Amino acid sequence: MQYTQPVARREAFIVEANGERFRFYYDAEHSQILHITLRHGTTPEDAVRTFFEGSTGPWNDANDRYETVTERHGIYWSRHAHDQSVIIISCFKRGDE
């Protein structure tokens, strides 16, 4: 399933790890800072680690996303419609949800 809600076009920071491509988008209001870093104090490394080490629940139809968690972090993510890369919607420290 892909992220289907309309999203304003923004630049992405791309990371490749273990055969997956990850897209991290810059914040809409501060275009030089990644959204996850500005809003949650997390890094692409935190998100990638959570993706591979965490437990993923079923597709969340209400929010159009997957949710993956570890003891320390959680991510909300989807797949890009064109290349199936992982779009990191949010990465947060557990307890900050």
PyRosetta script that sets phi, psi and omega in degrees:
from pyrosetta import init, pose_from_sequence

init()
pose = pose_from_sequence("MQYTQPVARREAFIVEANGERFRFYYDAEHSQILHITLRHGTTPEDAVRTFFEGSTGPWNDANDRYETVTERHGIYWSRHAHDQSVIIISCFKRGDE")
pose.set_psi(1, 143.6)
pose.set_omega(1, -179.9)
pose.set_phi(2, -111.5)
pose.set_psi(2, 159.6)
pose.set_omega(2, 175.8)
pose.set_phi(3, -67.9)
pose.set_psi(3, 121.0)
pose.set_omega(3, -172.1)
pose.set_phi(4, -109.1)
pose.set_psi(4, -10.0)
pose.set_omega(4, 179.9)
pose.set_phi(5, -74.5)
pose.set_psi(5, 142.9)
pose.set_omega(5, 178.2)
pose.set_phi(6, -65.5)
pose.set_psi(6, 135.1)
pose.set_omega(6, -179.1)
pose.set_phi(7, -130.4)
pose.set_psi(7, 134.9)
pose.set_omega(7, 177.2)
pose.set_phi(8, -60.3)
pose.set_psi(8, 140.3)
pose.set_omega(8, -178.5)
pose.set_phi(9, -70.0)
pose.set_psi(9, 124.7)
pose.set_omega(9, 178.9)
pose.set_phi(10, -134.3)
pose.set_psi(10, 160.0)
pose.set_omega(10, 176.1)
pose.set_phi(11, -71.3)
pose.set_psi(11, 146.9)
pose.set_omega(11, -179.9)
pose.set_phi(12, -119.1)
pose.set_psi(12, 147.0)
pose.set_omega(12, 171.0)
pose.set_phi(13, -97.8)
pose.set_psi(13, 123.7)
pose.set_omega(13, -174.6)
pose.set_phi(14, -104.5)
pose.set_psi(14, 133.5)
pose.set_omega(14, 176.4)
pose.set_phi(15, -128.7)
pose.set_psi(15, 136.2)
pose.set_omega(15, 174.7)
pose.set_phi(16, -114.7)
pose.set_psi(16, 133.0)
pose.set_omega(16, -179.5)
pose.set_phi(17, -153.4)
pose.set_psi(17, 133.2)
pose.set_omega(17, 175.7)
pose.set_phi(18, 48.6)
pose.set_psi(18, 41.8)
pose.set_omega(18, 176.4)
pose.set_phi(19, 80.8)
pose.set_psi(19, 3.6)
pose.set_omega(19, 177.8)
pose.set_phi(20, -112.8)
pose.set_psi(20, 146.8)
pose.set_omega(20, 173.1)
pose.set_phi(21, -107.8)
pose.set_psi(21, 129.8)
pose.set_omega(21, -178.4)
pose.set_phi(22, -113.5)
pose.set_psi(22, 138.8)
pose.set_omega(22, 177.2)
pose.set_phi(23, -113.6)
pose.set_psi(23, 124.4)
pose.set_omega(23, 176.3)
pose.set_phi(24, -117.3)
pose.set_psi(24, 125.2)
pose.set_omega(24, -176.1)
pose.set_phi(25, -97.7)
pose.set_psi(25, 145.7)
pose.set_omega(25, 176.9)
pose.set_phi(26, -74.2)
pose.set_psi(26, 152.0)
pose.set_omega(26, -178.0)
pose.set_phi(27, -63.5)
pose.set_psi(27, 141.5)
pose.set_omega(27, -178.0)
pose.set_phi(28, -65.0)
pose.set_psi(28, -32.5)
pose.set_omega(28, -178.2)
pose.set_phi(29, -92.0)
pose.set_psi(29, -23.8)
pose.set_omega(29, -178.7)
pose.set_phi(30, -130.9)
pose.set_psi(30, 85.9)
pose.set_omega(30, -167.8)
pose.set_phi(31, -68.7)
pose.set_psi(31, -3.3)
pose.set_omega(31, 177.7)
pose.set_phi(32, -100.7)
pose.set_psi(32, -2.7)
pose.set_omega(32, -175.6)
pose.set_phi(33, -122.4)
pose.set_psi(33, 134.1)
pose.set_omega(33, 177.4)
pose.set_phi(34, -62.5)
pose.set_psi(34, 140.3)
pose.set_omega(34, 179.7)
pose.set_phi(35, -54.4)
pose.set_psi(35, -46.5)
pose.set_omega(35, -176.6)
pose.set_phi(36, -65.5)
pose.set_psi(36, -31.2)
pose.set_omega(36, 180.0)
pose.set_phi(37, -75.7)
pose.set_psi(37, -46.2)
pose.set_omega(37, -178.7)
pose.set_phi(38, -66.5)
pose.set_psi(38, -47.1)
pose.set_omega(38, -172.8)
pose.set_phi(39, -84.0)
pose.set_psi(39, -28.3)
pose.set_omega(39, -172.4)
pose.set_phi(40, -129.8)
pose.set_psi(40, -3.1)
pose.set_omega(40, 179.7)
pose.set_phi(41, 67.2)
pose.set_psi(41, 27.1)
pose.set_omega(41, 179.7)
pose.set_phi(42, -111.9)
pose.set_psi(42, 168.4)
pose.set_omega(42, -174.7)
pose.set_phi(43, -123.2)
pose.set_psi(43, 164.5)
pose.set_omega(43, 172.8)
pose.set_phi(44, -56.5)
pose.set_psi(44, -36.8)
pose.set_omega(44, 178.5)
pose.set_phi(45, -60.9)
pose.set_psi(45, -40.3)
pose.set_omega(45, 176.9)
pose.set_phi(46, -60.6)
pose.set_psi(46, -44.7)
pose.set_omega(46, -177.3)
pose.set_phi(47, -67.2)
pose.set_psi(47, -45.0)
pose.set_omega(47, -179.9)
pose.set_phi(48, -63.4)
pose.set_psi(48, -44.1)
pose.set_omega(48, 178.1)
pose.set_phi(49, -60.0)
pose.set_psi(49, -44.0)
pose.set_omega(49, 179.6)
pose.set_phi(50, -63.1)
pose.set_psi(50, -41.3)
pose.set_omega(50, 179.2)
pose.set_phi(51, -57.2)
pose.set_psi(51, -46.4)
pose.set_omega(51, -175.4)
pose.set_phi(52, -83.2)
pose.set_psi(52, -30.2)
pose.set_omega(52, -174.8)
pose.set_phi(53, -100.9)
pose.set_psi(53, -13.1)
pose.set_omega(53, -172.3)
pose.set_phi(54, -87.3)
pose.set_psi(54, 177.8)
pose.set_omega(54, 176.5)
pose.set_phi(55, -104.2)
pose.set_psi(55, 125.1)
pose.set_omega(55, -176.5)
pose.set_phi(56, -104.9)
pose.set_psi(56, 128.7)
pose.set_omega(56, 176.1)
pose.set_phi(57, -82.6)
pose.set_psi(57, 177.4)
pose.set_omega(57, 177.9)
pose.set_phi(58, -68.4)
pose.set_psi(58, 164.5)
pose.set_omega(58, 177.6)
pose.set_phi(59, -53.2)
pose.set_psi(59, 131.6)
pose.set_omega(59, 178.4)
pose.set_phi(60, -93.4)
pose.set_psi(60, 97.7)
pose.set_omega(60, -177.8)
pose.set_phi(61, -61.9)
pose.set_psi(61, -36.7)
pose.set_omega(61, -177.0)
pose.set_phi(62, -63.9)
pose.set_psi(62, -31.7)
pose.set_omega(62, -177.2)
pose.set_phi(63, -116.7)
pose.set_psi(63, 6.1)
pose.set_omega(63, 178.6)
pose.set_phi(64, 52.8)
pose.set_psi(64, 54.9)
pose.set_omega(64, -178.0)
pose.set_phi(65, -163.2)
pose.set_psi(65, 163.6)
pose.set_omega(65, 166.5)
pose.set_phi(66, -96.6)
pose.set_psi(66, 156.2)
pose.set_omega(66, 177.4)
pose.set_phi(67, -129.3)
pose.set_psi(67, 123.0)
pose.set_omega(67, -178.5)
pose.set_phi(68, -124.3)
pose.set_psi(68, 135.5)
pose.set_omega(68, -178.0)
pose.set_phi(69, -134.5)
pose.set_psi(69, 149.6)
pose.set_omega(69, 167.3)
pose.set_phi(70, -121.3)
pose.set_psi(70, -175.4)
pose.set_omega(70, 177.2)
pose.set_phi(71, -63.1)
pose.set_psi(71, -33.3)
pose.set_omega(71, -173.4)
pose.set_phi(72, -100.0)
pose.set_psi(72, -31.6)
pose.set_omega(72, -173.2)
pose.set_phi(73, -135.8)
pose.set_psi(73, 162.5)
pose.set_omega(73, 171.4)
pose.set_phi(74, -135.2)
pose.set_psi(74, 151.3)
pose.set_omega(74, 173.9)
pose.set_phi(75, -132.0)
pose.set_psi(75, 147.7)
pose.set_omega(75, 167.8)
pose.set_phi(76, -110.2)
pose.set_psi(76, 131.6)
pose.set_omega(76, -175.1)
pose.set_phi(77, -151.6)
pose.set_psi(77, 165.2)
pose.set_omega(77, 176.8)
pose.set_phi(78, -147.8)
pose.set_psi(78, -179.3)
pose.set_omega(78, 176.8)
pose.set_phi(79, -108.4)
pose.set_psi(79, 139.9)
pose.set_omega(79, 176.5)
pose.set_phi(80, -69.0)
pose.set_psi(80, 134.3)
pose.set_omega(80, -175.3)
pose.set_phi(81, -63.2)
pose.set_psi(81, -30.3)
pose.set_omega(81, -174.1)
pose.set_phi(82, -89.3)
pose.set_psi(82, -41.0)
pose.set_omega(82, -175.6)
pose.set_phi(83, -123.9)
pose.set_psi(83, 5.3)
pose.set_omega(83, 178.7)
pose.set_phi(84, 63.3)
pose.set_psi(84, 15.6)
pose.set_omega(84, 174.0)
pose.set_phi(85, -65.3)
pose.set_psi(85, 162.9)
pose.set_omega(85, -178.4)
pose.set_phi(86, -88.1)
pose.set_psi(86, 119.7)
pose.set_omega(86, 175.2)
pose.set_phi(87, -93.1)
pose.set_psi(87, 115.7)
pose.set_omega(87, 176.1)
pose.set_phi(88, -84.9)
pose.set_psi(88, 109.7)
pose.set_omega(88, -179.3)
pose.set_phi(89, -78.3)
pose.set_psi(89, -43.0)
pose.set_omega(89, 179.5)
pose.set_phi(90, -155.7)
pose.set_psi(90, 149.1)
pose.set_omega(90, 173.1)
pose.set_phi(91, -136.5)
pose.set_psi(91, 125.5)
pose.set_omega(91, -173.4)
pose.set_phi(92, -138.9)
pose.set_psi(92, 157.4)
pose.set_omega(92, 175.0)
pose.set_phi(93, -78.9)
pose.set_psi(93, 135.7)
pose.set_omega(93, 179.5)
pose.set_phi(94, -58.4)
pose.set_psi(94, 140.1)
pose.set_omega(94, -174.9)
pose.set_phi(95, 96.0)
pose.set_psi(95, -16.6)
pose.set_omega(95, 177.9)
pose.set_phi(96, -98.1)
pose.set_psi(96, 1.1)
pose.set_omega(96, -174.8)
pose.set_phi(97, -57.8)
pose.dump_pdb("model.pdb")
